[in-house]
Amino acid sequence: MVVWRRVILPLVFVIVIGVAAAALVKLAFFPDSADAAPAGPVAGVAEPLTTVERGSVVNELALDGSIARDDSYPVRSETDGTVTAVHVSDGATVQKGQLLVTIKQDHPVRSIELRAPEAGDVSQIALVKGQMTSVGGEALTLTPARHHVMATVQPAQLYRLVNAPSEATVTIVGGPAPFSCTGVRVQITEEGTASVRCAVPADQTVFAGLPATVDLALGKVDDALVIPVTAVKGGAGSGVVWVDAGDGSEPEERTVKLGVNDGEMVEVVEGLAEGDAIRQFVPGFAAPVEEVCYDDGMGGEMCETGMSW
């Protein structure tokens, strides 16, 4: 009994501990290859490609704007002399050629009539009877009866307005039939705000403040080589695309000449041929992923969106 407790039992205990330690080392550093999980498929991230095709591009731009009165300007005296009569009052509406002020010229002595250069409203009359006046002096202010349309332009739309036509179509909700406005021009203020302005024809009855839509036909091509604008770095006249050779090599960076652009597709004038494969998105920019919807199992629908690079 003494031998069992002092010799055999401790020896058995040491052997058990040793076997357990060996098993742990085996599991930690020498796993059984048969227990390894089978390798799953490896997926690579491929850049989406698009093909140069033939199609039509119509560049039409609709801008939201409003009707506004043309700016006021001063009507000036055309001679030195003495005012003998002021024929209009402040706030009066006058017609083109209407007599405004009569001035007596001293050398030679004669009466000079200052008339309205166009129809409009008179304000800020600066002369009174008996007052001396000189050439170029302000007699009054005239706000013309003319109107124009002013529409705001987003900065990203400015390149589409290069070589814009001189006429546009104006539509006023609840107003007359759509009509053409002339003298289309792009204006950019010192603060960087851009707008399109055109003149309302004199025979159109409009009112300042009315909302209006300005439609510009900027260009159209048929049977042209076209690609998505997302594939082009640049876009105003020229740009850069990435052409795929199809052999796994790095895509070729190529400069192309561009034409009509509708905001989604752009005409390629030079640099690509029909059937060429190019990257659909400029490298480094996120490509939109379509929304995917599925049944949530409770009678509803769940949708997920994301971005791929």
Kinemage of the C-alpha trace (Angstrom):
@kinemage 1
@onewidth
@group {chain A} dominant
@subgroup {mainchain}
@vectorlist {calphas} color= white
{ca met a 1} P 0.000 0.000 0.000
{ca val a 2} L 2.836 2.345 0.851
{ca val a 3} L 4.517 1.602 -2.491
{ca trp a 4} L 1.220 2.350 -4.356
{ca arg a 5} L 0.783 5.735 -2.739
{ca arg a 6} L 4.409 6.844 -2.880
{ca val a 7} L 5.582 5.387 -6.215
{ca ile a 8} L 2.896 4.072 -8.555
{ca leu a 9} L 0.214 6.762 -8.094
{ca pro a 10} L 2.590 9.729 -8.616
{ca leu a 11} L 4.086 7.960 -11.645
{ca val a 12} L 0.633 7.473 -13.219
{ca phe a 13} L -0.215 11.116 -12.544
{ca val a 14} L 3.000 12.308 -14.280
{ca ile a 15} L 2.278 10.072 -17.296
{ca val a 16} L -1.300 11.467 -17.655
{ca ile a 17} L -0.072 15.051 -17.459
{ca gly a 18} L 2.593 14.332 -20.089
{ca val a 19} L 0.114 12.781 -22.509
{ca ala a 20} L -2.237 15.752 -22.129
{ca ala a 21} L 0.572 18.240 -22.759
{ca ala a 22} L 1.693 16.342 -25.858
{ca ala a 23} L -1.852 16.339 -27.188
{ca leu a 24} L -2.123 20.091 -26.739
{ca val a 25} L 1.155 20.675 -28.576
{ca lys a 26} L -0.015 18.434 -31.409
{ca leu a 27} L -3.304 20.348 -31.765
{ca ala a 28} L -1.641 23.730 -31.569
{ca phe a 29} L 1.302 23.270 -33.919
{ca phe a 30} L 0.617 20.149 -35.986
{ca pro a 31} L -3.090 20.095 -36.947
{ca asp a 32} L -4.317 17.144 -38.921
{ca ser a 33} L -4.449 18.133 -42.582
{ca ala a 34} L -7.545 16.024 -43.015
{ca asp a 35} L -9.428 18.306 -40.622
{ca ala a 36} L -8.626 21.490 -42.571
{ca ala a 37} L -11.632 23.116 -44.202
{ca pro a 38} L -11.655 22.872 -47.971
{ca ala a 39} L -10.554 26.016 -49.746
{ca gly a 40} L -13.489 28.054 -51.063
{ca pro a 41} L -13.618 29.866 -54.382
{ca val a 42} L -11.565 33.068 -54.611
{ca ala a 43} L -13.344 36.032 -56.195
{ca gly a 44} L -11.441 38.917 -57.762
{ca val a 45} L -12.789 42.468 -58.142
{ca ala a 46} L -13.134 43.196 -61.863
{ca glu a 47} L -13.593 46.707 -63.205
{ca pro a 48} L -16.897 46.928 -65.155
{ca leu a 49} L -16.430 47.533 -68.868
{ca thr a 50} L -18.606 49.092 -71.548
{ca thr a 51} L -18.439 48.927 -75.326
{ca val a 52} L -18.272 51.852 -77.727
{ca glu a 53} L -21.541 51.754 -79.668
{ca arg a 54} L -23.445 53.812 -82.190
{ca gly a 55} L -26.461 55.821 -81.092
{ca ser a 56} L -28.152 59.209 -80.919
{ca val a 57} L -27.510 62.003 -78.441
{ca val a 58} L -29.845 64.946 -77.915
{ca asn a 59} L -28.534 67.731 -75.719
{ca glu a 60} L -31.559 69.538 -74.317
{ca leu a 61} L -31.441 71.586 -71.157
{ca ala a 62} L -34.463 72.796 -69.177
{ca leu a 63} L -33.810 75.560 -66.641
{ca asp a 64} L -36.116 77.005 -63.984
{ca gly a 65} L -36.336 80.763 -63.966
{ca ser a 66} L -38.668 83.733 -63.691
{ca ile a 67} L -39.828 86.811 -65.585
{ca ala a 68} L -38.143 90.082 -64.606
{ca arg a 69} L -38.386 93.735 -65.676
{ca asp a 70} L -35.406 95.166 -67.518
{ca asp a 71} L -33.098 97.433 -65.530
{ca ser a 72} L -33.818 101.154 -65.105
{ca tyr a 73} L -31.455 103.742 -66.566
{ca pro a 74} L -31.068 107.541 -66.421
{ca val a 75} L -32.348 109.805 -69.185
{ca arg a 76} L -29.850 112.670 -69.571
{ca ser a 77} L -30.056 116.253 -70.774
{ca glu a 78} L -28.712 116.860 -74.275
{ca thr a 79} L -27.978 120.570 -73.951
{ca asp a 80} L -27.028 123.429 -71.629
{ca gly a 81} L -29.900 125.703 -70.706
{ca thr a 82} L -32.820 126.479 -68.430
{ca val a 83} L -35.740 124.143 -67.768
{ca thr a 84} L -38.932 125.833 -68.932
{ca ala a 85} L -41.350 122.921 -68.301
{ca val a 86} L -41.468 119.406 -66.835
{ca his a 87} L -44.288 117.529 -68.564
{ca val a 88} L -44.411 114.313 -66.491
{ca ser a 89} L -44.689 113.470 -62.822
{ca asp a 90} L -42.899 110.878 -60.755
{ca gly a 91} L -44.390 107.412 -61.330
{ca ala a 92} L -45.976 108.280 -64.687
{ca thr a 93} L -46.146 105.721 -67.491
{ca val a 94} L -44.946 107.142 -70.801
{ca gln a 95} L -44.842 105.990 -74.402
{ca lys a 96} L -41.936 106.134 -76.797
{ca gly a 97} L -41.436 109.703 -78.054
{ca gln a 98} L -43.583 111.294 -75.341
{ca leu a 99} L -42.432 114.794 -74.297
{ca leu a 100} L -40.697 114.752 -70.905
{ca val a 101} L -38.886 118.082 -70.383
{ca thr a 102} L -38.518 121.341 -72.339
{ca ile a 103} L -35.212 123.208 -72.049
{ca lys a 104} L -34.397 126.720 -73.336
{ca gln a 105} L -30.980 126.720 -74.936
{ca asp a 106} L -29.032 130.007 -74.654
{ca his a 107} L -26.607 129.820 -77.584
{ca pro a 108} L -28.289 129.874 -80.023
{ca val a 109} L -31.594 130.587 -78.320
{ca arg a 110} L -34.099 127.819 -79.017
{ca ser a 111} L -36.292 125.298 -77.204
{ca ile a 112} L -35.007 121.718 -76.875
{ca glu a 113} L -37.487 118.915 -76.195
{ca leu a 114} L -36.342 115.901 -74.211
{ca arg a 115} L -38.492 112.896 -75.197
{ca ala a 116} L -38.845 109.337 -73.925
{ca pro a 117} L -36.486 106.986 -75.783
{ca glu a 118} L -38.940 104.100 -75.242
{ca ala a 119} L -42.073 103.164 -73.315
{ca gly a 120} L -41.721 102.766 -69.572
{ca asp a 121} L -42.245 104.261 -66.129
{ca val a 122} L -40.729 107.543 -64.975
{ca ser a 123} L -39.126 107.987 -61.544
{ca gln a 124} L -36.558 110.113 -59.703
{ca ile a 125} L -37.227 113.324 -61.666
{ca ala a 126} L -34.208 115.541 -61.000
{ca leu a 127} L -35.316 118.767 -62.742
{ca val a 128} L -37.783 121.529 -61.910
{ca lys a 129} L -38.955 124.569 -63.861
{ca gly a 130} L -36.375 127.389 -63.824
{ca gln a 131} L -33.443 125.079 -63.021
{ca met a 132} L -30.218 125.298 -64.974
{ca thr a 133} L -29.115 122.072 -66.632
{ca ser a 134} L -26.047 120.950 -68.549
{ca val a 135} L -25.205 118.387 -71.195
{ca gly a 136} L -25.136 114.884 -69.674
{ca gly a 137} L -26.950 115.852 -66.500
{ca glu a 138} L -29.539 113.312 -65.241
{ca ala a 139} L -33.063 114.484 -65.932
{ca leu a 140} L -34.983 111.434 -64.667
{ca thr a 141} L -34.928 107.637 -64.473
{ca leu a 142} L -36.829 105.421 -66.915
{ca thr a 143} L -37.804 101.818 -66.198
{ca pro a 144} L -38.514 100.309 -69.623
{ca ala a 145} L -41.624 98.257 -70.318
{ca arg a 146} L -39.349 95.469 -71.581
{ca his a 147} L -39.041 92.106 -69.785
{ca his a 148} L -36.577 89.231 -69.793
{ca val a 149} L -36.312 85.714 -68.430
{ca met a 150} L -33.589 84.881 -65.924
{ca ala a 151} L -32.832 81.215 -65.174
{ca thr a 152} L -30.301 79.849 -62.701
{ca val a 153} L -27.574 77.548 -64.024
{ca gln a 154} L -25.763 74.939 -61.933
{ca pro a 155} L -21.941 75.146 -62.266
{ca ala a 156} L -21.814 71.611 -63.698
{ca gln a 157} L -24.106 72.720 -66.558
{ca leu a 158} L -21.919 75.574 -67.774
{ca tyr a 159} L -19.842 73.448 -70.166
{ca arg a 160} L -23.056 72.217 -71.796
{ca leu a 161} L -23.878 75.854 -72.554
{ca val a 162} L -20.718 76.467 -74.588
{ca asn a 163} L -21.881 77.559 -78.063
{ca ala a 164} L -25.471 77.791 -76.822
{ca pro a 165} L -28.059 78.937 -79.410
{ca ser a 166} L -29.261 82.546 -79.527
{ca glu a 167} L -32.902 81.537 -78.991
{ca ala a 168} L -34.728 79.487 -76.362
{ca thr a 169} L -38.305 78.390 -75.724
{ca val a 170} L -40.075 79.876 -72.691
{ca thr a 171} L -43.028 78.232 -70.981
{ca ile a 172} L -45.104 80.002 -68.311
{ca val a 173} L -47.513 77.852 -66.305
{ca gly a 174} L -51.005 79.238 -66.815
{ca gly a 175} L -49.680 81.809 -69.275
{ca pro a 176} L -49.587 82.095 -73.070
{ca ala a 177} L -48.459 79.340 -75.414
{ca pro a 178} L -44.717 78.639 -75.306
{ca phe a 179} L -42.820 81.366 -77.150
{ca ser a 180} L -39.277 82.044 -78.296
{ca cys a 181} L -37.033 84.444 -76.443
{ca thr a 182} L -34.002 85.936 -78.155
{ca gly a 183} L -30.524 87.110 -77.245
{ca val a 184} L -29.675 84.117 -75.055
{ca arg a 185} L -26.536 84.754 -73.045
{ca val a 186} L -24.820 83.273 -70.011
{ca gln a 187} L -24.057 85.626 -67.124
{ca ile a 188} L -21.657 84.918 -64.240
{ca thr a 189} L -21.532 87.296 -61.287
{ca glu a 190} L -18.438 88.152 -59.251
{ca glu a 191} L -19.745 85.769 -56.582
{ca gly a 192} L -19.733 82.922 -59.106
{ca thr a 193} L -23.504 82.622 -59.564
{ca ala a 194} L -24.367 81.666 -63.155
{ca ser a 195} L -27.592 82.349 -65.027
{ca val a 196} L -29.067 82.370 -68.512
{ca arg a 197} L -30.890 85.477 -69.709
{ca cys a 198} L -32.992 86.105 -72.825
{ca ala a 199} L -35.366 88.863 -73.962
{ca val a 200} L -39.143 88.452 -73.991
{ca pro a 201} L -40.699 89.605 -77.294
{ca ala a 202} L -42.540 92.927 -77.063
{ca asp a 203} L -45.819 91.385 -78.231
{ca gln a 204} L -45.948 88.938 -75.300
{ca thr a 205} L -47.945 89.935 -72.234
{ca val a 206} L -45.989 88.906 -69.152
{ca phe a 207} L -45.601 90.063 -65.550
{ca ala a 208} L -42.507 90.363 -63.393
{ca gly a 209} L -42.160 87.525 -60.892
{ca leu a 210} L -43.942 84.833 -62.916
{ca pro a 211} L -42.109 81.489 -62.803
{ca ala a 212} L -40.971 80.230 -66.196
{ca thr a 213} L -39.077 77.338 -67.757
{ca val a 214} L -36.357 77.966 -70.336
{ca asp a 215} L -35.735 75.098 -72.782
{ca leu a 216} L -32.502 75.143 -74.769
{ca ala a 217} L -31.837 72.865 -77.752
{ca leu a 218} L -28.055 72.590 -77.521
{ca gly a 219} L -27.353 69.946 -80.133
{ca lys a 220} L -28.298 66.598 -81.647
{ca val a 221} L -26.389 63.818 -83.433
{ca asp a 222} L -27.562 60.525 -84.960
{ca asp a 223} L -25.591 57.353 -85.717
{ca ala a 224} L -22.605 58.607 -83.723
{ca leu a 225} L -20.096 56.757 -81.536
{ca val a 226} L -21.310 57.186 -77.958
{ca ile a 227} L -20.090 56.207 -74.487
{ca pro a 228} L -21.359 56.897 -70.935
{ca val a 229} L -20.173 60.156 -69.399
{ca thr a 230} L -19.086 58.110 -66.353
{ca ala a 231} L -16.295 56.613 -68.493
{ca val a 232} L -14.738 59.989 -69.296
{ca lys a 233} L -12.446 62.129 -67.182
{ca gly a 234} L -13.116 65.636 -68.443
{ca gly a 235} L -15.961 66.150 -70.900
{ca ala a 236} L -15.850 69.644 -72.415
{ca gly a 237} L -14.500 69.121 -75.915
{ca ser a 238} L -11.954 66.517 -74.838
{ca gly a 239} L -11.436 63.909 -72.157
{ca val a 240} L -9.557 60.776 -71.126
{ca val a 241} L -10.844 57.179 -71.222
{ca trp a 242} L -9.275 53.845 -70.227
{ca val a 243} L -9.239 51.265 -73.043
{ca asp a 244} L -9.151 47.567 -72.089
{ca ala a 245} L -7.056 45.260 -74.322
{ca gly a 246} L -8.822 42.128 -73.079
{ca asp a 247} L -5.576 40.275 -72.208
{ca gly a 248} L -5.435 41.113 -68.512
{ca ser a 249} L -2.931 43.937 -68.968
{ca glu a 250} L -3.349 47.406 -67.528
{ca pro a 251} L -5.840 49.532 -69.513
{ca glu a 252} L -4.500 52.133 -71.933
{ca glu a 253} L -5.139 55.748 -70.986
{ca arg a 254} L -6.315 57.501 -74.150
{ca thr a 255} L -7.318 61.086 -74.957
{ca val a 256} L -10.527 61.443 -76.986
{ca lys a 257} L -12.319 64.313 -78.705
{ca leu a 258} L -15.908 64.727 -77.575
{ca gly a 259} L -19.045 66.221 -79.088
{ca val a 260} L -22.693 66.451 -78.010
{ca asn a 261} L -23.371 65.556 -74.384
{ca asp a 262} L -26.821 64.936 -72.873
{ca gly a 263} L -25.608 64.425 -69.315
{ca glu a 264} L -25.673 60.604 -69.571
{ca met a 265} L -24.124 59.763 -72.946
{ca val a 266} L -21.496 61.700 -74.894
{ca glu a 267} L -20.500 61.625 -78.549
{ca val a 268} L -16.938 60.498 -79.343
{ca val a 269} L -15.596 62.371 -82.370
{ca glu a 270} L -12.021 61.027 -82.346
{ca gly a 271} L -9.933 58.506 -80.390
{ca leu a 272} L -12.144 55.393 -80.252
{ca ala a 273} L -13.620 52.894 -82.700
{ca glu a 274} L -16.908 51.039 -82.592
{ca gly a 275} L -16.590 47.912 -80.454
{ca asp a 276} L -13.687 49.165 -78.307
{ca ala a 277} L -13.977 48.063 -74.671
{ca ile a 278} L -13.371 50.767 -72.083
{ca arg a 279} L -13.778 51.087 -68.348
{ca gln a 280} L -17.312 52.134 -67.523
{ca phe a 281} L -16.155 54.333 -64.650
{ca val a 282} L -13.179 56.640 -64.235
{ca pro a 283} L -10.626 54.958 -61.915
{ca gly a 284} L -10.957 56.151 -58.340
{ca phe a 285} L -14.618 57.105 -58.579
{ca ala a 286} L -17.435 55.128 -57.022
{ca ala a 287} L -19.773 53.289 -59.382
{ca pro a 288} L -23.428 53.311 -58.345
{ca val a 289} L -24.994 49.963 -57.541
{ca glu a 290} L -28.649 49.364 -58.293
{ca glu a 291} L -31.032 48.945 -55.391
{ca val a 292} L -31.812 45.281 -54.629
{ca cys a 293} L -35.150 44.479 -52.951
{ca tyr a 294} L -36.371 41.189 -51.489
{ca asp a 295} L -39.168 39.787 -49.317
{ca asp a 296} L -38.398 40.127 -45.613
{ca gly a 297} L -40.538 37.069 -44.778
{ca met a 298} L -43.091 39.103 -42.830
{ca gly a 299} L -45.180 40.410 -45.697
{ca gly a 300} L -42.933 43.398 -46.337
{ca glu a 301} L -40.013 44.288 -48.547
{ca met a 302} L -36.435 45.167 -47.661
{ca cys a 303} L -34.090 47.024 -50.029
{ca glu a 304} L -30.341 47.449 -49.927
{ca thr a 305} L -28.075 49.774 -51.848
{ca gly a 306} L -24.370 50.242 -51.913
{ca met a 307} L -21.414 51.477 -53.897
{ca ser a 308} L -18.820 49.406 -55.698
{ca trp a 309} L -15.393 50.714 -56.605
